[in-house]
Every structure is written in structure tokens, then in C-alpha cells.
Amino acid sequence: MTIFSNIWFNLLSIPNSGLDLEMSFTKAFEGIGLSHEIAHILWLPLPMLLVLVSAVIGVLVTVWLERKISAAAQQRIGPEYAGALGILQPMADGLKLLVKEDVIPARSDGILFTLGPVLVLVPVILSWLIVPFGQKLLISNVGIGIFLWIALSSIQPIGLLMSGYASNNKYSLLGGLRAAAQSISYEIPLALSVLAVVMMSNSLSTIDIVEQQNTAGILSWNIWRQPVGFVIFWICALAECERLPFDLPEAEEELVAGYQTEYAGMKFALFYLGSYINLVLSALLVSVLFLGGWGFPLPVESLANFFGLSLNNPILQIINASLGIVMTVLKSYLLVFLAILLRWTTPRVRIDQLLDLGWKFLLPISLVNLLVTAALKLAFPIAFGG
């Protein structure tokens, strides 16, 4: 008990210059006599554990929301018996997939068949490392965070194509080819819309992008300066997540289940998990890039001055950090709610319409948006981050 008391005391005695998880953890263990190197080694597995726990909780909440919102849209009740209001239904789904038999088709490529779902899930989970929930509340403040996310997201279609090819099934192969074509078509306008935001923020760091939006509360959010970029990014994000109306790679009327046709058990669950983690991640990144991230609609500095409080007050810092987490999650789940409603209100497009939308419509508009942003940055440097 004495060791834990010392760690807690050292955490409380860290200067209130912001909440830095790594520094706090390291200082606390240095305070009980451990060297800096050993404290750092103890810290290393924690970020991935935090990311994994956050991602899985996000998936459980999103699956429950999708079931209940879908039921409401169709005038049904939805899950209600697995726990209060059916909140344990996602866990029941996961348990069912966990105990199902894992079947590998007789003439498939076993190695690629197993590796495909892993390549789909791992990059999505790694992308959570750059998502900030507060000024210092993120796992890794990488200076090129947005570029890292775009690079990681480009790995996922390789896993989908690999799964379709390895299944030795024509429907799976067509689904994998569709997934690769769809991802390539929509990654380019998505990257260009992000580049416009980066140009205004003068940084690839997610922290810098959010801080640049929190100078005047809701009025300084990027959605007002980048409305076209916001719409393009959200459409491309839905296409990357293969959400309706862009779920062509797994269109059940045409391809049975696309690249997932031959999968069962935990391998299928990895696809399921990756899809929902990617949806929550996309919503979080829309929040970070366009909706001020952890920022409150009213400037916290103005509220603190109004109530006569100092920004260095520890209680105010804890309230501010907690409010930042709530605002980030709230904005993100409003976008998830919108994505679920779109599933039941828009018809699925054809594959040629899907590709035409990406190449002939979104790509030219995103290029024009980037050029207009550059011109406005030169003409109005104060408003557009000159």
C-alpha cells in the first residue's frame, strides 16, 4: 500500500502545466526510486492497451446504437432482453462469434486467408494513437499525425483484396477488387480535403489543428472556413468505412457477402470489429479536423475570466480536461448517429455511380477547394492561417 500511496502522491505533485499522461506516469514511478529508463519501459505497453480498450468500448457502444436507432427508424423495439435496454447485446454477439467454428476453405491460401483480417484491423487500431481527447490527453503527439493516419488507412484495402483473393471464391474476389477500387477512388479527395485543413493550420499535428480552432469558440471551427472540405471528407469517410450507400464490396444482393463470404468465427469478427472501429475513428477525426475537437462552443478562457478563476487552478484544469473528453465524444457520436440514419434513408448506389462520384465529382471539387483555400490564405492571412 505504501508504494501505491507514493505513486499517487507523486502524480498529485506534478506541476499543473497540463495533463501529460506519459510525463505523469514516468514522474510517478521515478518518485518511488525507479530509473527513468525502467519507468519509460513500463509506460510503453500502456498506450496500446488504452487504445485497444477505447476502441473496443467504442465498438460496443456503436453496435448497440446502430441496433436501437435502426429499430427506431423501422418502428421496431430492437434488442431489449440482453441487459437493460439490450446494452449487453453487442457482448452476446462477440461471444457468439468467439465460440463459432473457424473454417478455412479447402483450396484457399491459408496464410493469406488468415493474414487478411489482421491487415484490416491492425492499421485501424494504430490510427487511434493520434486522436486527441484534450490538449495533452492523447497517446502519441506525432508531429505528422494526420499524414500517419492517411498512410495507415491505405493499408486496409490490401487486407481486403488479400482476403478476397485467398478465399478461392469468385464472389469474394469481386468484393476484394471492389474494396480496393473504392478505397483508392475516395482516398485521394479525402487526402485533398485534409490538406486544405493542414494548409490553414500550418501543421500536420492533430493537437495544433485543434488548438488553431479554439481561439474564438464555435466561430473559429474549421467547418465555417471549410464547408466543402467537411462534406467531401464525410462522404469519403463513409465510403472508406463501406457504410451504406457505399457498401458495394459486400453487397449481399450481388456478391453474397463480398470478401467476407468464406469467413466465420473470429476471422469474420475481425472484419466486423475493424468496420466499426473505423467508423468511430472517422467520426473522431471529423470532430478533430472540422468541429474543434475537445473545444467547447464558448471559449474556456472567457468563461474563466467571467467567473474570476485562474487557468492554472487545478480544479479548473480537471474540469476543462473532463469537458474536453465529453465534447470530443459527443461530437463524434452525433456523426455516428448521422451515419446510422444515412444507412436507412439512402439507397445503395451502383458500382459505376460510386466510382463516377469519386473520380468525376469529388476529386475535381476537392482540387478546386484546395486552390481556393490557398488563395484565401494569401488574401486573408489572419482568417485563414497565413
C-alpha positions as a Python dict, from the first residue, in 0.01 Angstrom:
ca = {
    (1, 'M'): (0, 0, 0),
    (2, 'T'): (294, 233, 71),
    (3, 'I'): (419, 204, -290),
    (4, 'F'): (78, 292, -434),
    (5, 'S'): (47, 582, -190),
    (6, 'N'): (384, 716, -308),
    (7, 'I'): (282, 684, -672),
    (8, 'W'): (-45, 870, -605),
    (9, 'F'): (139, 1143, -413),
    (10, 'N'): (387, 1188, -697),
    (11, 'L'): (106, 1213, -951),
    (12, 'L'): (-59, 1489, -746),
    (13, 'S'): (267, 1679, -701),
    (14, 'I'): (337, 1716, -1075),
    (15, 'P'): (319, 2084, -1186),
    (16, 'N'): (-15, 2185, -1336),
    (17, 'S'): (111, 2275, -1684),
    (18, 'G'): (-143, 2047, -1849),
    (19, 'L'): (-225, 1681, -1840),
    (20, 'D'): (59, 1482, -1999),
    (21, 'L'): (-2, 1112, -1944),
    (22, 'E'): (349, 992, -2027),
    (23, 'M'): (522, 1255, -1814),
    (24, 'S'): (285, 1195, -1523),
    (25, 'F'): (339, 819, -1534),
    (26, 'T'): (717, 849, -1562),
    (27, 'K'): (748, 1107, -1283),
    (28, 'A'): (530, 899, -1052),
    (29, 'F'): (746, 587, -1086),
    (30, 'E'): (1069, 789, -1067),
    (31, 'G'): (940, 918, -734),
    (32, 'I'): (943, 566, -585),
    (33, 'G'): (1305, 507, -687),
    (34, 'L'): (1281, 361, -1039),
    (35, 'S'): (1515, 493, -1307),
    (36, 'H'): (1381, 697, -1598),
    (37, 'E'): (1457, 413, -1844),
    (38, 'I'): (1264, 150, -1644),
    (39, 'A'): (971, 389, -1594),
    (40, 'H'): (966, 450, -1970),
    (41, 'I'): (973, 74, -2041),
    (42, 'L'): (676, 27, -1806),
    (43, 'W'): (491, 303, -1994),
    (44, 'L'): (540, 152, -2342),
    (45, 'P'): (268, -121, -2335),
    (46, 'L'): (10, 113, -2177),
    (47, 'P'): (-65, 328, -2487),
    (48, 'M'): (-164, 26, -2696),
    (49, 'L'): (-368, -113, -2407),
    (50, 'L'): (-550, 221, -2371),
    (51, 'V'): (-610, 235, -2747),
    (52, 'L'): (-741, -122, -2755),
    (53, 'V'): (-977, -68, -2461),
    (54, 'S'): (-1105, 264, -2603),
    (55, 'A'): (-1160, 112, -2948),
    (56, 'V'): (-1346, -193, -2815),
    (57, 'I'): (-1569, 19, -2588),
    (58, 'G'): (-1638, 250, -2884),
    (59, 'V'): (-1741, -51, -3094),
    (60, 'L'): (-1973, -192, -2824),
    (61, 'V'): (-2149, 144, -2787),
    (62, 'T'): (-2175, 192, -3165),
    (63, 'V'): (-2318, -156, -3227),
    (64, 'W'): (-2581, -101, -2957),
    (65, 'L'): (-2665, 242, -3102),
    (66, 'E'): (-2693, 102, -3452),
    (67, 'R'): (-2933, -168, -3338),
    (68, 'K'): (-3155, 71, -3140),
    (69, 'I'): (-3151, 355, -3398),
    (70, 'S'): (-3217, 109, -3682),
    (71, 'A'): (-3509, -32, -3484),
    (72, 'A'): (-3650, 317, -3425),
    (73, 'A'): (-3615, 401, -3796),
    (74, 'Q'): (-3814, 87, -3881),
    (75, 'Q'): (-4065, 127, -3595),
    (76, 'R'): (-3932, -176, -3408),
    (77, 'I'): (-3815, -214, -3048),
    (78, 'G'): (-3469, -361, -3111),
    (79, 'P'): (-3269, -556, -2850),
    (80, 'E'): (-3423, -536, -2503),
    (81, 'Y'): (-3367, -868, -2322),
    (82, 'A'): (-2984, -886, -2311),
    (83, 'G'): (-2936, -648, -2020),
    (84, 'A'): (-3119, -324, -1951),
    (85, 'L'): (-3236, -180, -2285),
    (86, 'G'): (-3033, -452, -2459),
    (87, 'I'): (-2694, -298, -2372),
    (88, 'L'): (-2536, -645, -2341),
    (89, 'Q'): (-2639, -747, -2694),
    (90, 'P'): (-2303, -646, -2852),
    (91, 'M'): (-2120, -860, -2594),
    (92, 'A'): (-2353, -1151, -2677),
    (93, 'D'): (-2270, -1104, -3047),
    (94, 'G'): (-1898, -1109, -2969),
    (95, 'L'): (-1930, -1419, -2752),
    (96, 'K'): (-2123, -1597, -3026),
    (97, 'L'): (-1852, -1521, -3284),
    (98, 'L'): (-1582, -1624, -3037),
    (99, 'V'): (-1715, -1978, -2997),
    (100, 'K'): (-1813, -2040, -3360),
    (101, 'E'): (-1605, -2284, -3564),
    (102, 'D'): (-1320, -2127, -3761),
    (103, 'V'): (-1343, -2277, -4111),
    (104, 'I'): (-1072, -2239, -4377),
    (105, 'P'): (-1187, -2338, -4730),
    (106, 'A'): (-1017, -2646, -4871),
    (107, 'R'): (-846, -2485, -5172),
    (108, 'S'): (-780, -2142, -5026),
    (109, 'D'): (-443, -1991, -4945),
    (110, 'G'): (-439, -2048, -4568),
    (111, 'I'): (-168, -1793, -4485),
    (112, 'L'): (-319, -1507, -4685),
    (113, 'F'): (-668, -1608, -4570),
    (114, 'T'): (-559, -1566, -4206),
    (115, 'L'): (-343, -1258, -4265),
    (116, 'G'): (-616, -1059, -4447),
    (117, 'P'): (-838, -979, -4144),
    (118, 'V'): (-528, -886, -3940),
    (119, 'L'): (-417, -635, -4205),
    (120, 'V'): (-766, -485, -4197),
    (121, 'L'): (-784, -443, -3818),
    (122, 'V'): (-432, -351, -3704),
    (123, 'P'): (-387, -24, -3904),
    (124, 'V'): (-727, 100, -3784),
    (125, 'I'): (-635, 40, -3419),
    (126, 'L'): (-292, 204, -3465),
    (127, 'S'): (-464, 512, -3609),
    (128, 'W'): (-623, 577, -3268),
    (129, 'L'): (-278, 672, -3137),
    (130, 'I'): (-303, 1019, -3292),
    (131, 'V'): (-658, 1106, -3177),
    (132, 'P'): (-652, 1379, -2908),
    (133, 'F'): (-921, 1399, -2639),
    (134, 'G'): (-759, 1704, -2476),
    (135, 'Q'): (-454, 1928, -2501),
    (136, 'K'): (-229, 1660, -2352),
    (137, 'L'): (-482, 1377, -2348),
    (138, 'L'): (-360, 1165, -2636),
    (139, 'I'): (-142, 859, -2661),
    (140, 'S'): (122, 990, -2903),
    (141, 'N'): (165, 1351, -3015),
    (142, 'V'): (324, 1272, -3351),
    (143, 'G'): (414, 1583, -3548),
    (144, 'I'): (288, 1422, -3869),
    (145, 'G'): (-19, 1264, -3712),
    (146, 'I'): (-262, 1327, -3999),
    (147, 'F'): (-11, 1202, -4257),
    (148, 'L'): (42, 891, -4045),
    (149, 'W'): (-333, 824, -4037),
    (150, 'I'): (-363, 858, -4418),
    (151, 'A'): (-66, 621, -4461),
    (152, 'L'): (-214, 363, -4222),
    (153, 'S'): (-559, 382, -4381),
    (154, 'S'): (-408, 293, -4720),
    (155, 'I'): (-301, -48, -4582),
    (156, 'Q'): (-657, -167, -4517),
    (157, 'P'): (-758, -227, -4883),
    (158, 'I'): (-454, -456, -4921),
    (159, 'G'): (-602, -679, -4648),
    (160, 'L'): (-945, -674, -4814),
    (161, 'L'): (-801, -764, -5154),
    (162, 'M'): (-585, -1032, -4994),
    (163, 'S'): (-890, -1184, -4821),
    (164, 'G'): (-1092, -1188, -5142),
    (165, 'Y'): (-810, -1344, -5343),
    (166, 'A'): (-719, -1607, -5081),
    (167, 'S'): (-1079, -1731, -5038),
    (168, 'N'): (-1085, -1910, -5378),
    (169, 'N'): (-1436, -1777, -5435),
    (170, 'K'): (-1546, -1560, -5726),
    (171, 'Y'): (-1779, -1352, -5509),
    (172, 'S'): (-1503, -1291, -5257),
    (173, 'L'): (-1259, -1192, -5530),
    (174, 'L'): (-1506, -945, -5682),
    (175, 'G'): (-1572, -799, -5335),
    (176, 'G'): (-1198, -760, -5272),
    (177, 'L'): (-1146, -590, -5609),
    (178, 'R'): (-1437, -357, -5542),
    (179, 'A'): (-1299, -271, -5199),
    (180, 'A'): (-957, -183, -5344),
    (181, 'A'): (-1108, 26, -5627),
    (182, 'Q'): (-1342, 206, -5386),
    (183, 'S'): (-1067, 282, -5136),
    (184, 'I'): (-830, 422, -5400),
    (185, 'S'): (-1108, 631, -5556),
    (186, 'Y'): (-1201, 800, -5229),
    (187, 'E'): (-862, 827, -5057),
    (188, 'I'): (-746, 1097, -5299),
    (189, 'P'): (-1031, 1350, -5243),
    (190, 'L'): (-1019, 1267, -4870),
    (191, 'A'): (-646, 1349, -4857),
    (192, 'L'): (-701, 1672, -5052),
    (193, 'S'): (-975, 1786, -4812),
    (194, 'V'): (-741, 1714, -4520),
    (195, 'L'): (-461, 1903, -4697),
    (196, 'A'): (-679, 2217, -4709),
    (197, 'V'): (-720, 2200, -4329),
    (198, 'V'): (-347, 2135, -4283),
    (199, 'M'): (-272, 2438, -4502),
    (200, 'M'): (-482, 2662, -4277),
    (201, 'S'): (-336, 2514, -3957),
    (202, 'N'): (27, 2519, -4080),
    (203, 'S'): (77, 2181, -3913),
    (204, 'L'): (16, 1805, -3957),
    (205, 'S'): (-24, 1758, -3580),
    (206, 'T'): (-377, 1689, -3459),
    (207, 'I'): (-304, 1891, -3143),
    (208, 'D'): (-205, 2200, -3346),
    (209, 'I'): (-510, 2164, -3572),
    (210, 'V'): (-748, 2162, -3273),
    (211, 'E'): (-569, 2446, -3091),
    (212, 'Q'): (-592, 2662, -3403),
    (213, 'Q'): (-973, 2616, -3392),
    (214, 'N'): (-1017, 2710, -3025),
    (215, 'T'): (-933, 3079, -3034),
    (216, 'A'): (-1293, 3206, -3052),
    (217, 'G'): (-1506, 2908, -2958),
    (218, 'I'): (-1752, 2776, -3214),
    (219, 'L'): (-1688, 3067, -3451),
    (220, 'S'): (-1329, 2952, -3513),
    (221, 'W'): (-1413, 2591, -3600),
    (222, 'N'): (-1292, 2483, -3944),
    (223, 'I'): (-1639, 2383, -4061),
    (224, 'W'): (-1717, 2752, -4127),
    (225, 'R'): (-1400, 2804, -4332),
    (226, 'Q'): (-1406, 2460, -4495),
    (227, 'P'): (-1773, 2366, -4551),
    (228, 'V'): (-1695, 2199, -4883),
    (229, 'G'): (-1397, 2015, -4731),
    (230, 'F'): (-1618, 1895, -4446),
    (231, 'V'): (-1879, 1746, -4683),
    (232, 'I'): (-1612, 1584, -4902),
    (233, 'F'): (-1431, 1437, -4601),
    (234, 'W'): (-1751, 1294, -4451),
    (235, 'I'): (-1862, 1135, -4781),
    (236, 'C'): (-1515, 986, -4836),
    (237, 'A'): (-1500, 862, -4476),
    (238, 'L'): (-1832, 680, -4520),
    (239, 'A'): (-1700, 526, -4843),
    (240, 'E'): (-1376, 420, -4672),
    (241, 'C'): (-1581, 258, -4392),
    (242, 'E'): (-1802, 88, -4656),
    (243, 'R'): (-2116, 223, -4498),
    (244, 'L'): (-2441, 249, -4690),
    (245, 'P'): (-2490, 381, -4952),
    (246, 'F'): (-2127, 283, -5029),
    (247, 'D'): (-2121, -82, -4914),
    (248, 'L'): (-2064, -220, -5265),
    (249, 'P'): (-1776, -456, -5167),
    (250, 'E'): (-2018, -662, -4955),
    (251, 'A'): (-2346, -602, -5137),
    (252, 'E'): (-2547, -908, -5036),
    (253, 'E'): (-2784, -894, -5337),
    (254, 'E'): (-2490, -919, -5577),
    (255, 'L'): (-2192, -1082, -5404),
    (256, 'V'): (-2340, -1295, -5120),
    (257, 'A'): (-2118, -1117, -4864),
    (258, 'G'): (-1825, -999, -5077),
    (259, 'Y'): (-1479, -1061, -4940),
    (260, 'Q'): (-1634, -1193, -4614),
    (261, 'T'): (-1824, -1479, -4784),
    (262, 'E'): (-1592, -1762, -4675),
    (263, 'Y'): (-1513, -1624, -4329),
    (264, 'A'): (-1662, -1741, -4000),
    (265, 'G'): (-1590, -1717, -3629),
    (266, 'M'): (-1321, -1481, -3505),
    (267, 'K'): (-1184, -1405, -3852),
    (268, 'F'): (-1524, -1268, -3951),
    (269, 'A'): (-1538, -1086, -3616),
    (270, 'L'): (-1212, -905, -3704),
    (271, 'F'): (-1376, -761, -4017),
    (272, 'Y'): (-1682, -667, -3810),
    (273, 'L'): (-1463, -505, -3545),
    (274, 'G'): (-1246, -321, -3798),
    (275, 'S'): (-1551, -175, -3971),
    (276, 'Y'): (-1698, -27, -3652),
    (277, 'I'): (-1364, 90, -3512),
    (278, 'N'): (-1304, 268, -3844),
    (279, 'L'): (-1646, 435, -3826),
    (280, 'V'): (-1582, 571, -3475),
    (281, 'L'): (-1228, 675, -3576),
    (282, 'S'): (-1362, 862, -3881),
    (283, 'A'): (-1616, 1044, -3665),
    (284, 'L'): (-1341, 1137, -3416),
    (285, 'L'): (-1122, 1273, -3697),
    (286, 'V'): (-1409, 1479, -3840),
    (287, 'S'): (-1452, 1620, -3490),
    (288, 'V'): (-1079, 1699, -3466),
    (289, 'L'): (-1039, 1846, -3816),
    (290, 'F'): (-1362, 2043, -3855),
    (291, 'L'): (-1554, 2067, -3526),
    (292, 'G'): (-1290, 2195, -3285),
    (293, 'G'): (-1201, 1861, -3124),
    (294, 'W'): (-1212, 1895, -2748),
    (295, 'G'): (-1306, 2265, -2773),
    (296, 'F'): (-1619, 2395, -2600),
    (297, 'P'): (-1851, 2616, -2813),
    (298, 'L'): (-1771, 2905, -2575),
    (299, 'P'): (-1401, 2990, -2513),
    (300, 'V'): (-1291, 2846, -2177),
    (301, 'E'): (-1064, 3147, -2115),
    (302, 'S'): (-1363, 3382, -2144),
    (303, 'L'): (-1569, 3169, -1906),
    (304, 'A'): (-1281, 3153, -1656),
    (305, 'N'): (-1237, 3531, -1666),
    (306, 'F'): (-1612, 3580, -1626),
    (307, 'F'): (-1615, 3374, -1306),
    (308, 'G'): (-1284, 3522, -1189),
    (309, 'L'): (-1090, 3192, -1199),
    (310, 'S'): (-728, 3137, -1292),
    (311, 'L'): (-649, 2898, -1578),
    (312, 'N'): (-377, 2741, -1358),
    (313, 'N'): (-636, 2638, -1098),
    (314, 'P'): (-605, 2254, -1063),
    (315, 'I'): (-981, 2207, -1024),
    (316, 'L'): (-1047, 2415, -1337),
    (317, 'Q'): (-787, 2209, -1527),
    (318, 'I'): (-957, 1883, -1427),
    (319, 'I'): (-1299, 2023, -1525),
    (320, 'N'): (-1154, 2150, -1854),
    (321, 'A'): (-994, 1811, -1932),
    (322, 'S'): (-1316, 1624, -1846),
    (323, 'L'): (-1520, 1865, -2055),
    (324, 'G'): (-1277, 1814, -2345),
    (325, 'I'): (-1330, 1437, -2340),
    (326, 'V'): (-1709, 1482, -2321),
    (327, 'M'): (-1711, 1731, -2612),
    (328, 'T'): (-1492, 1510, -2834),
    (329, 'V'): (-1704, 1201, -2771),
    (330, 'L'): (-2033, 1392, -2804),
    (331, 'K'): (-1939, 1545, -3141),
    (332, 'S'): (-1815, 1208, -3266),
    (333, 'Y'): (-2128, 1016, -3168),
    (334, 'L'): (-2351, 1279, -3327),
    (335, 'L'): (-2170, 1197, -3652),
    (336, 'V'): (-2208, 822, -3585),
    (337, 'F'): (-2581, 883, -3533),
    (338, 'L'): (-2591, 1062, -3870),
    (339, 'A'): (-2408, 771, -4038),
    (340, 'I'): (-2658, 521, -3896),
    (341, 'L'): (-2954, 731, -4015),
    (342, 'L'): (-2799, 751, -4363),
    (343, 'R'): (-2796, 372, -4372),
    (344, 'W'): (-3176, 360, -4359),
    (345, 'T'): (-3257, 670, -4564),
    (346, 'T'): (-3036, 638, -4874),
    (347, 'P'): (-3044, 363, -5139),
    (348, 'R'): (-2728, 177, -5238),
    (349, 'V'): (-2557, 316, -5548),
    (350, 'R'): (-2424, 107, -5839),
    (351, 'I'): (-2050, 44, -5865),
    (352, 'D'): (-2019, 271, -6173),
    (353, 'Q'): (-2205, 551, -5991),
    (354, 'L'): (-1978, 502, -5691),
    (355, 'L'): (-1660, 540, -5897),
    (356, 'D'): (-1802, 829, -6100),
    (357, 'L'): (-1884, 1015, -5778),
    (358, 'G'): (-1525, 975, -5658),
    (359, 'W'): (-1332, 1046, -5978),
    (360, 'K'): (-1559, 1283, -6172),
    (361, 'F'): (-1718, 1481, -5890),
    (362, 'L'): (-1537, 1473, -5555),
    (363, 'L'): (-1182, 1479, -5694),
    (364, 'P'): (-1228, 1795, -5908),
    (365, 'I'): (-1420, 1972, -5630),
    (366, 'S'): (-1154, 1885, -5370),
    (367, 'L'): (-882, 2019, -5602),
    (368, 'V'): (-1074, 2343, -5655),
    (369, 'N'): (-1135, 2366, -5279),
    (370, 'L'): (-761, 2330, -5215),
    (371, 'L'): (-675, 2603, -5467),
    (372, 'V'): (-942, 2837, -5326),
    (373, 'T'): (-810, 2774, -4972),
    (374, 'A'): (-457, 2862, -5088),
    (375, 'A'): (-584, 3183, -5250),
    (376, 'L'): (-781, 3283, -4940),
    (377, 'K'): (-479, 3207, -4722),
    (378, 'L'): (-275, 3455, -4925),
    (379, 'A'): (-554, 3715, -4945),
    (380, 'F'): (-679, 3692, -4584),
    (381, 'P'): (-389, 3553, -4376),
    (382, 'I'): (-548, 3635, -4039),
    (383, 'A'): (-869, 3440, -4108),
    (384, 'F'): (-709, 3151, -4300),
    (385, 'G'): (-387, 3089, -4109),
    (386, 'G'): (-136, 3290, -4309),
}
